[in-house]
Amino acid sequence: MPTYEYECTSCNYKFEQFQSIKDKPLKKCPKCSGKLKRLVGSGAGIIFKGSGFYQTDYRSPSYKEAEKKEKTAGTTEPKTDSKQKADGKNSTDKKQ
């Protein structure tokens, strides 16, 4: 729900009112019962909820391409199974 600013045309009293978008604008000043006008507000600041936003969320296309090249350069080494490392044998070796 937004906060609206009002100003009395009689006594120049300014105040803010927290109300629904569907609510009709206020018409009477709470101090002097004069006529109110709703002021043009600058809007509220954006509130980010959640774990947050990071600098790396929106990288440039050139950065993403360089990152892909770096990843593919590191994958030239053949991958070995963790079981092979422990046994010191290939899975293609036959039992004798």
C-alpha positions in Angstrom: 0.0 0.0 0.0 1.4 3.4 -1.0 1.8 6.5 1.1 0.2 9.6 -0.3 1.1 13.2 0.5 -1.6 15.8 1.1 -1.6 19.6 1.6 -4.4 21.7 2.9 -5.3 24.7 0.7 -6.5 26.7 3.7 -3.8 26.3 6.4 -1.0 24.7 4.2 -0.7 21.7 6.6 1.2 18.9 4.9 1.0 15.3 5.9 1.3 11.8 4.6 -1.4 9.2 4.6 -0.9 5.4 4.2 -3.8 4.1 2.2 -4.8 1.6 -0.4 -4.6 2.4 -4.1 -8.4 1.7 -4.3 -9.2 4.2 -1.6 -10.6 7.6 -2.7 -8.4 10.7 -2.0 -9.0 12.5 1.3 -11.0 15.7 1.1 -10.9 17.4 4.5 -7.9 18.6 6.5 -7.6 16.9 9.9 -6.6 20.2 11.5 -8.9 22.8 10.0 -11.4 20.8 7.9 -10.3 22.8 4.9 -10.0 21.4 1.4 -7.1 19.0 0.7 -5.2 18.4 -2.5 -3.1 15.3 -3.1 0.4 16.1 -4.0 2.4 14.4 -6.8 4.6 12.0 -4.9 8.1 11.0 -6.0 7.2 7.3 -5.3 8.7 4.9 -2.9 12.1 3.3 -3.1 12.4 -0.2 -4.3 12.6 -2.9 -1.6 14.5 -6.0 -2.6 13.5 -9.1 -0.7 15.3 -12.4 -0.8 18.9 -13.5 -0.7 20.0 -10.5 -2.6 21.4 -9.4 -5.9 25.0 -9.7 -6.8 27.3 -8.0 -9.3 27.8 -11.3 -11.1 24.0 -11.7 -11.8 24.1 -9.6 -14.9 27.4 -10.0 -16.7 28.2 -8.7 -20.1 28.2 -11.1 -23.1 32.0 -10.7 -23.6 32.6 -11.7 -19.9 30.3 -14.8 -20.4 32.2 -15.8 -23.6 35.5 -15.6 -21.9 34.2 -17.6 -19.0 33.0 -20.4 -21.4 36.4 -20.5 -23.1 38.1 -20.8 -19.7 35.9 -23.7 -18.7 36.4 -25.5 -22.0 40.2 -25.1 -21.7 40.2 -26.8 -18.4 38.2 -29.9 -19.7 41.0 -31.2 -22.0 42.3 -33.4 -19.1 40.6 -36.9 -19.3 38.2 -37.6 -16.5 38.8 -40.6 -14.4 36.4 -42.5 -12.2 36.8 -42.0 -8.5 36.8 -45.8 -8.1 39.7 -46.1 -10.6 41.8 -43.7 -8.5 41.2 -45.7 -5.4 41.9 -49.2 -7.0 44.6 -48.0 -9.4 42.9 -50.1 -12.1 40.9 -49.3 -15.2 37.3 -50.5 -15.4 38.3 -52.2 -18.7 40.8 -54.4 -16.9 39.6 -58.0 -16.7 39.8 -60.1 -13.6 42.5 -62.8 -13.8 
